[in-house]
Amino acid sequence: MIEIGRVKGYSLVTHRLASAFGAMAAVLLVVWLVRSPLSLSGYSEDILATSFALILLSFALNTRTRTGVGQAFSSFFGNVVAGCVVVIILTLFLGWVDTVPTAISGRLTSLVLAAIIASLLGLAAHIVAPVRYDLHATKPAIFVGASSDVVAGKVKLSPKSDSIAVPISKSGKTVGCMLYGDVRASFDTPMGPVSAPLGGPLTTIGIPFKGDRASDAEVTKLTGETVEQLIQKAQVDHVSKSGEAWSSIDLPFVHLDEDESGEQQVVVGPLRVRKGQDGSSVRVGSFDLSSDDDDEHHRRHQMTSWLARGVNDSSYLRVSGSTVSARWNGSSILMKGDTMKLTIGSDGFFYSPTEVRTFSPLHTLHIGREKMTLDTHKFTLNVSDDLVVFRTENGSKRSTDSPTLARDLRSVFGDEAKKHIQDVVKGVPIDLDEMLSSTEEVLRKYG
């Protein structure tokens, strides 16, 4: 099973070995520092040499092998440089706090020379096969079943039928996909469930659809085209150029990156510094110098930053933290915390714990804690405390100070607002007849 956005550029086995070797190297460094109490002073050179060898091996094993031959060489030599730099720094530091065996400290010049040579080779490989920092479609095609639902907080996406996804990559990582199929979005709102159809194909970023590697026959059956044709026609520019998904600056050996959720990332050779909503992390090659696990961060980030855009229309879905927004078929929804706004066609409502507003081409009804207003364009009715003000379209005005009238109007407006919201959620036009007749009846009752 493949999860979009979690396809690594390296082998999972070698990555785990690299982490294990790095941990073993750290343990050996601690053992070397306390070798005297452990009666291991006679093995000082062996312990330190083994630790440094494990560090170099850890960096080398973290090579990205799934991004092409050229990039594999570039990644390998870059990791070798990082490993040499770490060993050189550790040697100088340990020589400051203790006595490093001459057989090891005397090899610093060779390490510096090796780092320089590896840097030149890595630069050559990078020039021959540069990393693509832009969004682009790539292989393999993925079969996404109709049951492959994905959930982020109050949003669920469900493919309407079996579909084909073509991964979208950036900076050597899979970050999204082109999904050739229709999707239904379901929103858990304060006013009840709302669903929205999103027509395919969709360009998605950060949405972890799951599936299996698709065969050529499956791709042709479901799309009528080959994988190569889908990659060639994939439209990702409308996401990257909109400025809503990413902004980036590319320089030799330096890459600055910021996505729509505000996460910032700076990459300088093997050094990667990230700062986002959920904290910061620093990585040097395979070594994570922060408390956050990279996979766990990636999983949290996926769950809080989604983007999907229709290729053939203006439909979109965006999830960023607690903010959810979407547009489809002339309708839209916006949720942020406990507030929401839903528009279906020309009717809609706004809800928060302190106020409700419903609207249509023929009316606006606003209900606050202290004031209520009904505007039908033919007349406006304001209720504030015990004061009721009635204005007509010709400018005439009548004010009445009546606690019972104000109370009855509040009851009518509150009940009608609930019905309006139910109509909008169901996707039917707001029925104004009952509200107008009930309002007129109350007004006639009090003269």
C-alpha positions in Angstrom: 0.0 0.0 0.0 1.4 3.4 -1.1 0.4 6.6 0.7 0.7 9.8 -1.3 3.1 12.2 0.3 4.9 9.5 2.2 6.9 8.0 -0.6 10.5 8.4 0.4 13.4 8.9 -1.9 15.5 6.4 -0.1 15.0 2.7 0.8 13.3 2.3 4.2 15.7 -0.6 5.1 18.8 1.5 4.5 17.3 4.5 6.2 16.6 2.4 9.3 20.1 1.0 9.2 21.5 4.5 8.9 19.5 5.5 12.0 20.7 2.4 13.9 24.4 3.1 13.0 24.0 6.7 14.0 22.6 5.6 17.4 25.4 3.1 17.8 28.0 5.8 17.0 26.5 8.1 19.7 26.7 5.3 22.3 30.3 4.6 21.4 31.2 8.3 21.8 29.7 8.2 25.3 31.6 5.0 26.1 34.8 6.7 24.8 34.3 9.7 27.1 33.9 7.5 30.1 36.5 4.9 29.1 38.7 5.3 32.2 36.0 4.4 34.8 35.1 1.4 32.5 38.7 0.3 32.2 38.6 0.6 28.5 41.4 3.1 28.0 43.4 0.6 26.1 40.8 0.5 23.4 40.5 4.2 23.1 41.6 4.3 19.4 39.4 1.4 18.4 36.3 2.8 20.1 36.7 6.2 18.5 37.6 4.9 15.1 34.6 2.6 15.1 32.3 5.4 16.1 33.5 7.7 13.3 33.3 4.8 10.8 29.6 4.3 11.9 28.9 8.0 11.4 30.3 8.0 7.9 28.4 4.8 7.1 25.2 6.3 8.5 25.4 9.3 6.3 26.3 7.1 3.2 23.3 4.8 3.8 21.0 7.8 3.8 21.5 8.3 0.1 18.3 8.9 -1.9 18.3 6.1 -4.4 14.8 6.5 -5.8 15.2 9.9 -7.5 17.3 8.8 -10.5 20.9 7.8 -11.0 22.3 11.3 -11.2 20.6 12.5 -8.0 21.6 9.3 -6.3 25.3 10.1 -6.9 24.7 13.7 -5.9 23.0 12.6 -2.7 25.7 10.1 -1.9 28.6 12.5 -2.3 26.7 15.2 -0.4 26.1 12.8 2.5 29.8 11.9 2.4 30.7 15.6 2.7 28.3 15.9 5.7 29.8 12.8 7.4 33.3 14.1 7.0 32.4 17.5 8.3 30.7 15.9 11.4 33.7 13.7 12.0 36.1 16.7 11.7 34.0 18.8 14.1 33.8 15.9 16.6 37.5 15.3 16.4 38.3 19.0 17.2 35.7 19.1 20.0 36.9 15.9 21.6 40.5 17.0 21.3 39.4 20.1 23.3 37.7 18.2 26.1 40.0 15.2 26.1 43.0 13.6 24.3 42.2 12.2 20.9 44.6 9.4 19.7 47.2 10.7 17.3 46.3 8.0 14.7 42.9 9.6 14.4 43.7 13.3 14.9 46.5 13.0 12.3 44.0 12.1 9.6 42.1 15.4 9.7 43.9 16.6 6.6 42.9 13.5 4.7 39.3 14.0 5.8 39.3 17.6 4.7 40.7 16.5 1.3 38.0 13.8 1.0 35.3 16.3 1.8 36.6 18.7 -0.9 36.8 15.9 -3.5 33.3 14.6 -2.6 32.0 18.2 -2.8 33.3 18.6 -6.3 31.9 15.2 -7.4 28.6 16.0 -5.8 28.5 19.4 -7.6 29.3 17.6 -10.9 26.5 15.1 -10.4 24.1 17.9 -9.4 24.9 19.8 -12.6 24.4 16.7 -14.7 21.1 15.8 -13.0 19.8 18.9 -11.0 17.0 18.5 -8.5 13.7 19.8 -9.7 12.3 22.1 -7.1 9.2 22.9 -9.0 6.0 20.8 -8.8 6.0 18.1 -11.5 4.2 14.8 -12.2 6.1 11.6 -12.0 5.8 7.8 -11.9 4.5 5.4 -10.7 0.8 5.6 -11.3 -1.3 4.5 -8.3 -4.6 2.8 -8.2 -6.8 4.5 -5.6 -9.9 2.5 -4.7 -13.4 3.9 -4.1 -13.0 3.0 -0.4 -9.8 5.0 0.1 -11.2 7.7 2.4 -8.9 10.2 4.0 -9.8 12.3 7.0 -8.3 15.5 8.5 -10.2 16.8 11.5 -13.7 17.8 10.3 -13.1 17.0 6.6 -13.3 13.6 4.8 -12.5 13.0 1.2 -14.0 10.0 -0.6 -13.3 9.0 -4.2 -16.6 8.3 -5.9 -15.1 5.4 -7.9 -11.9 3.6 -8.5 -9.4 6.2 -9.8 -5.8 6.6 -11.0 -3.4 9.0 -9.2 -0.1 10.3 -10.7 2.3 11.5 -7.9 3.4 15.1 -7.8 7.0 15.6 -6.7 9.0 18.6 -5.4 12.6 18.7 -4.3 12.8 15.0 -4.8 9.8 14.3 -2.5 6.3 13.2 -3.3 4.0 15.9 -2.0 0.7 15.3 -3.8 -0.9 13.8 -6.8 -3.0 14.4 -9.9 -6.2 12.4 -9.2 -8.1 11.3 -12.3 -11.5 10.8 -10.7 -14.3 12.6 -8.9 -14.2 13.1 -5.1 -16.9 13.8 -2.5 -15.9 16.1 0.3 -17.8 15.8 3.6 -17.6 18.5 6.3 -18.6 18.0 9.9 -19.9 21.5 10.7 -21.4 23.1 13.8 -24.8 23.1 11.9 -24.6 19.5 10.8 -22.9 17.5 7.9 -22.4 19.2 4.6 -21.1 17.4 1.4 -19.7 18.8 -1.8 -18.7 17.2 -5.1 -15.3 18.0 -6.5 -15.0 17.0 -10.1 -11.8 15.4 -11.4 -9.1 15.6 -12.5 -7.9 17.2 -9.3 -4.5 18.6 -8.4 -3.9 17.7 -4.8 -1.1 18.7 -2.4 -0.6 17.1 1.0 -3.7 14.8 0.8 -2.6 11.3 1.8 -4.6 9.1 -0.6 -3.7 5.5 -0.4 -3.5 2.9 -3.1 -1.4 0.3 -4.9 0.9 0.6 -7.8 -1.3 0.5 -10.9 -0.6 -1.7 -13.9 -0.5 -0.2 -17.4 -3.8 -2.0 -18.1 -5.5 -0.5 -15.1 -4.3 3.0 -16.1 -5.6 2.6 -19.7 -8.9 1.1 -18.5 -9.7 3.9 -16.0 -8.3 6.9 -17.9 -8.1 5.9 -21.6 -4.4 7.0 -21.6 -1.0 5.7 -20.8 1.0 6.8 -17.7 3.4 8.8 -19.9 0.5 10.7 -21.5 -1.0 11.5 -18.0 2.3 12.8 -16.8 2.8 14.9 -19.9 -0.7 16.5 -19.6 -0.7 16.8 -15.8 -1.5 20.5 -14.9 0.3 21.5 -11.7 1.2 25.1 -12.8 -2.1 26.5 -11.6 -1.2 25.4 -8.1 2.5 26.4 -8.0 2.0 29.7 -9.8 -1.0 30.8 -7.8 1.3 31.4 -4.8 -1.2 29.5 -2.6 0.8 26.3 -2.3 4.5 27.3 -2.4 6.9 30.1 -2.8 10.6 29.2 -3.2 14.0 30.5 -4.0 16.6 28.3 -5.6 20.4 28.9 -5.5 23.4 26.6 -5.9 23.4 24.3 -2.8 20.8 26.6 -1.1 17.0 26.2 -1.3 14.5 28.4 0.6 10.9 27.1 0.7 7.6 28.3 2.2 4.2 26.5 1.8 0.6 27.7 2.2 0.5 26.8 5.9 3.4 29.1 6.6 6.0 26.3 7.2 9.4 27.5 6.2 12.4 25.4 5.2 16.0 26.2 4.5 18.3 23.6 2.9 22.0 24.3 2.7 23.8 21.2 1.5 23.1 18.4 4.1 21.8 20.9 6.7 17.9 21.2 6.7 16.2 23.6 9.1 12.4 23.7 9.3 10.1 26.0 11.2 6.3 25.5 11.2 3.1 25.7 13.2 4.1 22.6 15.2 7.6 23.6 16.1 11.1 23.5 14.6 13.6 20.9 13.6 17.2 20.7 12.5 18.6 17.8 10.5 22.2 17.1 9.3 22.1 14.3 6.8 20.5 11.4 8.7 20.9 12.9 12.1 17.8 14.7 13.6 19.0 17.3 16.1 15.5 18.1 17.2 13.0 16.3 19.4 10.5 15.9 16.6 10.5 12.7 14.5 10.6 13.6 10.8 7.9 11.1 9.9 5.7 12.1 12.7 6.0 15.8 11.7 5.3 14.9 8.1 2.2 13.0 9.2 0.9 15.9 11.4 1.7 18.4 8.6 -0.3 16.3 6.1 -3.3 16.3 8.4 -3.3 20.0 8.8 -2.4 21.3 5.4 -4.4 20.1 2.3 -4.9 21.7 -1.0 -7.0 20.3 -3.9 -7.9 22.2 -7.1 -10.1 21.2 -10.0 -8.3 21.3 -13.3 -11.4 22.0 -15.4 -13.2 24.5 -13.1 -12.7 26.8 -10.2 -13.5 24.2 -7.5 -11.0 23.8 -4.7 -10.6 22.6 -1.1 -8.1 24.0 1.4 -7.4 22.8 4.9 -4.8 24.7 6.9 -4.8 24.1 10.7 -8.3 24.7 12.0 -9.4 26.6 8.9 -11.3 24.9 6.1 -12.5 26.5 2.9 -13.9 25.0 -0.3 -15.8 26.1 -3.4 -17.8 24.0 -5.8 -20.5 24.5 -8.4 -21.2 28.1 -7.3 -21.3 27.1 -3.7 -18.7 27.7 -0.9 -18.0 26.9 2.7 -15.6 28.5 5.2 -15.0 27.0 8.7 -12.6 28.4 11.3 -12.8 27.2 14.8 -16.4 27.4 16.0 -17.5 29.7 13.2 -18.7 28.9 9.7 -20.1 30.4 6.6 -22.0 28.3 4.0 -23.3 29.6 0.7 -25.4 27.3 -1.6 -26.1 29.2 -4.8 -27.4 32.6 -3.8 -28.6 31.6 -0.3 -26.5 31.1 2.8 -25.8 31.7 6.4 -23.0 32.7 8.8 -22.8 31.1 12.3 -20.7 31.7 15.4 -21.4 31.1 19.1 -22.5 34.8 19.4 -24.4 35.6 16.2 -26.2 34.1 13.3 -26.9 35.6 9.9 -28.9 34.2 7.1 -29.2 35.8 3.6 -30.7 35.4 0.2 -31.4 37.8 -2.7 -34.6 38.9 -1.0 -33.5 39.1 2.7 -30.9 39.4 5.4 -31.6 38.2 8.9 -29.1 39.0 11.6 -29.4 37.7 15.2 -26.9 38.9 17.8 -26.9 38.7 21.6 -28.3 42.2 22.0 -29.8 43.1 18.6 -31.8 41.4 15.8 -32.3 42.8 12.3 -34.5 41.7 9.5 -34.0 43.4 6.1 -36.4 42.4 3.3 -35.4 45.3 1.0 -39.1 46.4 1.3 -38.9 47.0 5.1 -36.3 46.8 7.9 -37.1 45.6 11.4 -34.7 46.2 14.2 -35.1 44.8 17.7 -32.8 46.1 20.4 -33.6 45.3 24.0 -37.2 46.3 24.3 -37.2 48.8 21.4 -38.6 47.7 18.0 -38.0 50.0 15.0 -39.9 49.5 11.8 -38.6 51.2 8.6 -40.2 51.0 5.1 -38.6 51.4 1.7 -40.1 54.9 1.3 -38.2 56.1 4.4 -41.1 56.1 7.0 -40.2 55.0 10.5 -42.1 53.8 13.5 -40.7 53.0 17.0 -42.3 50.9 19.7 -41.0 50.3 23.2 -42.6 47.0 24.1 -40.9 44.1 26.0 -43.6 41.6 24.8 -43.4 42.6 21.2 -39.6 42.4 21.3 -39.8 39.0 22.9 -42.2 37.6 20.3 -40.2 38.9 17.4 -37.0 37.4 18.9 -38.8 34.0 19.1 -40.0 34.3 15.5 -36.6 35.3 14.2 -34.8 32.6 16.2 -37.1 29.8 14.9 -36.9 31.1 11.3 -33.1 31.3 11.4 -32.9 27.6 12.4 -35.2 26.7 9.4 -33.2 28.9 7.0 -30.0 27.1 8.1 -31.6 23.7 7.6 -32.7 24.7 4.1 -29.2 25.8 3.2 -27.6 22.7 4.6 -30.1 20.6 2.6 -29.3 22.6 -0.5 -32.8 23.9 -1.1 -33.8 27.6 -1.4 -34.7 29.5 1.8 -38.4 29.7 2.3 -39.3 33.3 3.3 -43.1 33.0 3.2 -43.5 31.5 6.7 -41.1 34.1 8.2 -42.9 37.0 6.6 -46.3 35.8 7.5 -45.3 35.1 11.2 -43.6 38.5 11.4 -46.7 40.3 10.0 -48.9 38.3 12.4 -46.9 39.5 15.5 -46.9 43.1 14.3 -50.7 43.1 13.8 -51.1 41.6 17.2 -49.5 44.6 18.8 -51.1 47.1 16.5 
